Amino acid sequence: MKYKKCFSLKYNPSSRNNYYSNSNWSFSDWRDPRKYEFWTVEEYNNIIDNLKNFVSKENNIKIKGNIYAGKGCEVPRYKLKEYINENDLKKTNNINKADIVILNRKSVNDVLEWLGSNRRKPISSSKLAVIDYNQKLIDTIISIDPSSNSNDSYSFKSLVERANKNGKISHIVIYEEEYNNFPTLIKNIIGDIDFQNLYEVNTYRTNNQEQVFNVVRECIKLNKNFVWDNYVLEQINNDGIDLDEDYLNTLKGMFESKDKDNVLLALEMLSNVNINKHGLQIAMLLNQYRGYFSWGNGINSQAYKTLNNYFTNKKILWKEDFRIFLAGLYNNYSDDSQSKLYIENFLKDSINDVLRKNKHHANYFEVESFDIKLQKR
């Protein structure tokens, strides 16, 4: 159940002259009534199960026909446009007409986190009912409670009038725990209501999550084919630049200059490398120079966002130290024997660097060889 403009009615005489209202009566989201969405326990569990199943899929399928780039897609628009034109594809803004939907896995995971952490638990103290907006109810509250009828900008009367100016309020949410404190006259006007255990979705400043959620729901409902933007980026960069030693040294020199223009250009050049072929080297380079990026030095560039999104979706956390970073690399690239050996040697060197820090004060260990096993969560 979704309601676009409603508020939760509050009654608490002990809270007179509080920050939200100068009345005994007030309502949640006093600046402006907001969207509410409620689900039964069964509906909520089905939604979470569907999202988890959805986000676990790889779907590396042939991209053809009409393409819909969903909210959160981090493939640079100019690259996506070139790819569409070069491969006789078409872009559509109507998901119903799409043959392929491009989505960002992190954005879908963000939706799961949002739904999992910002909800009211279905316990008795959170039972609620939703009723149609009732002007008689509002007028009665104002008439029987002088504190609600002042011209003060934060009185209950003023709050309701201001809220209705931006589009009429459609519904009122009443929590059972609040309802129990209502005066008898107000309860009589409301009449019999059925309180239910429902999940309430927090929709305060969550437009991005809501838009992604709506696209995913449509994909599931319409049984649409979809791919992750990481896969699309790999397809786009299949003919990208080879990261040979000369190119790598050029990039290192540009990063080490710390010049803003050089760093930005280096990131742009790096984003045009064949990322599917050279992902390990690109991640290593970003990790090596992770301290060189700032808001004024690369972070707000599209190239940085594209690379960061690509590796984040692979759970390669290149901004972290070797313990976390190398685990992500190992999980993604250890199937290749050379890459596996490279990562293991880098891990050995990183451990020895830590052990070697005490060499001026005492004897120290040095790791010569070891066996490792990735513990997956």
RAFEN-V628440 format. One record per residue. N is the residue number from 1. RES is the residue in one letter. NEAR is the number of other ideal C-beta (glycine too) atoms within 10 Angstrom. Layout:
<<N & RES & NEAR> <N & RES & NEAR>>
//
This chain:
<<1 & M & 12> <2 & K & 10> <3 & Y & 18> <4 & K & 14> <5 & K & 18> <6 & C & 23> <7 & F & 23> <8 & S & 19> <9 & L & 23> <10 & K & 20> <11 & Y & 20> <12 & N & 14> <13 & P & 12> <14 & S & 7> <15 & S & 14> <16 & R & 11> <17 & N & 10> <18 & N & 12> <19 & Y & 9> <20 & Y & 15> <21 & S & 23> <22 & N & 19> <23 & S & 29> <24 & N & 20> <25 & W & 24> <26 & S & 23> <27 & F & 21> <28 & S & 16> <29 & D & 16> <30 & W & 17> <31 & R & 9> <32 & D & 14> <33 & P & 28> <34 & R & 17> <35 & K & 16> <36 & Y & 25> <37 & E & 17> <38 & F & 19> <39 & W & 20> <40 & T & 14> <41 & V & 13> <42 & E & 8> <43 & E & 13> <44 & Y & 18> <45 & N & 12> <46 & N & 12> <47 & I & 20> <48 & I & 15> <49 & D & 10> <50 & N & 14> <51 & L & 20> <52 & K & 12> <53 & N & 10> <54 & F & 19> <55 & V & 17> <56 & S & 8> <57 & K & 11> <58 & E & 10> <59 & N & 13> <60 & N & 12> <61 & I & 11> <62 & K & 9> <63 & I & 18> <64 & K & 13> <65 & G & 14> <66 & N & 17> <67 & I & 21> <68 & Y & 23> <69 & A & 24> <70 & G & 22> <71 & K & 17> <72 & G & 21> <73 & C & 22> <74 & E & 22> <75 & V & 23> <76 & P & 16> <77 & R & 11> <78 & Y & 9> <79 & K & 17> <80 & L & 20> <81 & K & 13> <82 & E & 12> <83 & Y & 18> <84 & I & 16> <85 & N & 11> <86 & E & 10> <87 & N & 12> <88 & D & 8> <89 & L & 17> <90 & K & 13> <91 & K & 14> <92 & T & 17> <93 & N & 8> <94 & N & 8> <95 & I & 17> <96 & N & 10> <97 & K & 11> <98 & A & 24> <99 & D & 15> <100 & I & 21> <101 & V & 23> <102 & I & 23> <103 & L & 25> <104 & N & 22> <105 & R & 22> <106 & K & 20> <107 & S & 24> <108 & V & 24> <109 & N & 16> <110 & D & 17> <111 & V & 26> <112 & L & 18> <113 & E & 11> <114 & W & 19> <115 & L & 20> <116 & G & 11> <117 & S & 8> <118 & N & 14> <119 & R & 18> <120 & R & 17> <121 & K & 10> <122 & P & 16> <123 & I & 8> <124 & S & 9> <125 & S & 9> <126 & S & 18> <127 & K & 18> <128 & L & 21> <129 & A & 17> <130 & V & 19> <131 & I & 15> <132 & D & 10> <133 & Y & 17> <134 & N & 14> <135 & Q & 11> <136 & K & 8> <137 & L & 17> <138 & I & 21> <139 & D & 13> <140 & T & 16> <141 & I & 24> <142 & I & 19> <143 & S & 10> <144 & I & 14> <145 & D & 19> <146 & P & 11> <147 & S & 18> <148 & S & 23> <149 & N & 16> <150 & S & 15> <151 & N & 7> <152 & D & 16> <153 & S & 9> <154 & Y & 17> <155 & S & 22> <156 & F & 27> <157 & K & 20> <158 & S & 18> <159 & L & 25> <160 & V & 22> <161 & E & 11> <162 & R & 14> <163 & A & 20> <164 & N & 15> <165 & K & 9> <166 & N & 10> <167 & G & 11> <168 & K & 11> <169 & I & 21> <170 & S & 14> <171 & H & 18> <172 & I & 21> <173 & V & 21> <174 & I & 20> <175 & Y & 19> <176 & E & 16> <177 & E & 13> <178 & E & 16> <179 & Y & 18> <180 & N & 9> <181 & N & 12> <182 & F & 17> <183 & P & 15> <184 & T & 7> <185 & L & 11> <186 & I & 18> <187 & K & 13> <188 & N & 10> <189 & I & 16> <190 & I & 17> <191 & G & 9> <192 & D & 6> <193 & I & 14> <194 & D & 7> <195 & F & 15> <196 & Q & 16> <197 & N & 15> <198 & L & 24> <199 & Y & 20> <200 & E & 19> <201 & V & 22> <202 & N & 16> <203 & T & 18> <204 & Y & 8> <205 & R & 8> <206 & T & 18> <207 & N & 10> <208 & N & 14> <209 & Q & 23> <210 & E & 16> <211 & Q & 15> <212 & V & 24> <213 & F & 23> <214 & N & 14> <215 & V & 25> <216 & V & 25> <217 & R & 15> <218 & E & 16> <219 & C & 20> <220 & I & 15> <221 & K & 10> <222 & L & 12> <223 & N & 6> <224 & K & 17> <225 & N & 16> <226 & F & 20> <227 & V & 20> <228 & W & 22> <229 & D & 25> <230 & N & 24> <231 & Y & 19> <232 & V & 22> <233 & L & 27> <234 & E & 18> <235 & Q & 17> <236 & I & 21> <237 & N & 22> <238 & N & 11> <239 & D & 8> <240 & G & 17> <241 & I & 15> <242 & D & 9> <243 & L & 21> <244 & D & 10> <245 & E & 7> <246 & D & 8> <247 & Y & 15> <248 & L & 17> <249 & N & 10> <250 & T & 13> <251 & L & 22> <252 & K & 14> <253 & G & 11> <254 & M & 20> <255 & F & 21> <256 & E & 14> <257 & S & 13> <258 & K & 11> <259 & D & 13> <260 & K & 12> <261 & D & 10> <262 & N & 16> <263 & V & 23> <264 & L & 17> <265 & L & 16> <266 & A & 24> <267 & L & 26> <268 & E & 15> <269 & M & 16> <270 & L & 25> <271 & S & 23> <272 & N & 13> <273 & V & 22> <274 & N & 16> <275 & I & 24> <276 & N & 15> <277 & K & 16> <278 & H & 21> <279 & G & 24> <280 & L & 18> <281 & Q & 17> <282 & I & 23> <283 & A & 24> <284 & M & 19> <285 & L & 21> <286 & L & 22> <287 & N & 22> <288 & Q & 13> <289 & Y & 20> <290 & R & 13> <291 & G & 8> <292 & Y & 15> <293 & F & 19> <294 & S & 11> <295 & W & 7> <296 & G & 9> <297 & N & 18> <298 & G & 21> <299 & I & 12> <300 & N & 12> <301 & S & 17> <302 & Q & 16> <303 & A & 18> <304 & Y & 20> <305 & K & 16> <306 & T & 21> <307 & L & 24> <308 & N & 18> <309 & N & 21> <310 & Y & 23> <311 & F & 23> <312 & T & 19> <313 & N & 19> <314 & K & 18> <315 & K & 14> <316 & I & 26> <317 & L & 16> <318 & W & 22> <319 & K & 15> <320 & E & 14> <321 & D & 12> <322 & F & 17> <323 & R & 11> <324 & I & 13> <325 & F & 24> <326 & L & 22> <327 & A & 21> <328 & G & 21> <329 & L & 26> <330 & Y & 19> <331 & N & 15> <332 & N & 18> <333 & Y & 18> <334 & S & 16> <335 & D & 8> <336 & D & 12> <337 & S & 8> <338 & Q & 9> <339 & S & 17> <340 & K & 15> <341 & L & 11> <342 & Y & 17> <343 & I & 25> <344 & E & 17> <345 & N & 10> <346 & F & 17> <347 & L & 20> <348 & K & 16> <349 & D & 12> <350 & S & 16> <351 & I & 16> <352 & N & 15> <353 & D & 10> <354 & V & 14> <355 & L & 13> <356 & R & 13> <357 & K & 10> <358 & N & 11> <359 & K & 10> <360 & H & 7> <361 & H & 7> <362 & A & 6> <363 & N & 6> <364 & Y & 13> <365 & F & 11> <366 & E & 10> <367 & V & 13> <368 & E & 7> <369 & S & 6> <370 & F & 9> <371 & D & 5> <372 & I & 14> <373 & K & 6> <374 & L & 10> <375 & Q & 6> <376 & K & 6> <377 & R & 4>>
//
